[in-house]
Amino acid sequence: MKIELVPASLFSIQELTDLYNQTRVDYLVPMPMNADRLAEYVRDFNVDLSLSCIAREEGGQTLGLSMLGLRRGRAWVTRLGVLPGTRRHGVGAMLMDCMLENAERAGAEEVILEVIQDNAPAYNLFLSKGFEETGSWLVMRRAPRPVLAEPQGEVEALTREQALDVLRAYPSHITWINAYESMSNAPDVEGMRVHLSNGGRGWVVYRSAKFTLRYSLSHLVLHTEEGNPAEVGLQLLLNLHARNPRHDTYAENVHAQDPHLAAFGEVGYFENFSRIEMRRKAGAPLKFPAV
Amino acid sequence: MTKILYIEDYEDNFTFVKRFLVPRGYELFWAKNAESGLEMAFQTKPDLILLDLGLPDADGQTLSTWLRGEPSLQSAPIIALTAWPAEVARHTVDAYGLDGFLCKPFKINELIQLIDKLLEPKRHED
């Protein structure tokens, strides 16, 4: 079987969606998309379809895909997947090589990606391509329901612009999907700052979708400016959910050592799965031959 | 006839389940995404809902909160069918107030037993 790699921009969003869903049909974490969701994904996360790749039999059936996001000297590999029946033939490695070449050609000094914990074949592929593990991130959910404790503190609502401003100044690392650039691409960013009577102070920035079937809060980033993060985090989340009791909530990519983690648990979040972030500097040597 | 709505993006999965449930006297309806699932639930008023948690347009969890919020559907048990690991599925079912779950791939007999168990009280009412 001779395989060729072609730009994803040659395909419609619907065709890319269909291929993506087919590659994920048996995936560890089920996340099918429709064309609208994929189009939003491309927009929000600066995916460049002309630098994203489709693997196909020469002139024939599509076998897999991988997408590349680009921002200020950094590239992000995402949606990498190969059809179940055609795995273990080097298609994933070919797609990865294509991503690395395209990232380098676009001037990226660093390539980033995330892999689901326990996805050993993908993790090993990335290791073989010179990626190094840089941290673990949790994906958590909270079902809509009233909060069980009275929220404390004085709440200051942040406009979209104010929310983006505080996020831009956030002092710690945030993964690609919650970064300032992603949030500034999204139309539904909000935020709030809470001032506690003991001087504690912090903010939460998030996205708030108000459409019927996506009535949700997502992409939460919490920061404690003053005081104890467990206490400030708890009041941020209590205030957030007291004001949005009917919203389903996804907290995606919260660092496994985030100082607010206990607060998430206290207000009813539970862990869905975790991701490992990996990075590769431009020109990094291969660690061992590709599998 | 007892109505079951199956909200699932893969038609093959629906066809497989339907083959076993129709001979048992159930009437099956299929919705391939969350939006049509919500509409069909309102129209057909099913006695039980089989809900795939991984839908292309919205998460099954989010859809379940809308199904649970509709008074005419509140008595319909919802069974989550999911590829999530059992522990995550159990947390999800508890948090979202669903009635049961099966992890894919499941045995059809497990599904039939769970459906029969959840619909038993309704049979007594009828």
HADDOCK unambig.tbl for C-alpha pairs under 7 A between the chains (distance, minus, plus):
assign (segid A and resid 29 and name CA) (segid B and resid 84 and name CA) 6.33 0.50 0.50
assign (segid A and resid 30 and name CA) (segid B and resid 54 and name CA) 5.51 0.50 0.50
assign (segid A and resid 30 and name CA) (segid B and resid 83 and name CA) 6.35 0.50 0.50
assign (segid A and resid 31 and name CA) (segid B and resid 54 and name CA) 5.85 0.50 0.50
assign (segid A and resid 32 and name CA) (segid B and resid 54 and name CA) 6.33 0.50 0.50
assign (segid A and resid 32 and name CA) (segid B and resid 55 and name CA) 6.03 0.50 0.50
assign (segid A and resid 32 and name CA) (segid B and resid 56 and name CA) 4.59 0.50 0.50
assign (segid A and resid 33 and name CA) (segid B and resid 56 and name CA) 4.01 0.50 0.50
assign (segid A and resid 33 and name CA) (segid B and resid 57 and name CA) 6.05 0.50 0.50
assign (segid A and resid 34 and name CA) (segid B and resid 56 and name CA) 4.95 0.50 0.50
assign (segid A and resid 34 and name CA) (segid B and resid 57 and name CA) 5.51 0.50 0.50
assign (segid A and resid 143 and name CA) (segid B and resid 95 and name CA) 5.88 0.50 0.50
assign (segid A and resid 143 and name CA) (segid B and resid 96 and name CA) 5.74 0.50 0.50
assign (segid A and resid 213 and name CA) (segid B and resid 58 and name CA) 6.12 0.50 0.50
assign (segid A and resid 213 and name CA) (segid B and resid 62 and name CA) 6.52 0.50 0.50
assign (segid A and resid 213 and name CA) (segid B and resid 63 and name CA) 6.13 0.50 0.50
assign (segid A and resid 214 and name CA) (segid B and resid 58 and name CA) 6.23 0.50 0.50
assign (segid A and resid 214 and name CA) (segid B and resid 62 and name CA) 6.93 0.50 0.50
assign (segid A and resid 248 and name CA) (segid B and resid 62 and name CA) 6.21 0.50 0.50
assign (segid A and resid 272 and name CA) (segid B and resid 88 and name CA) 5.90 0.50 0.50
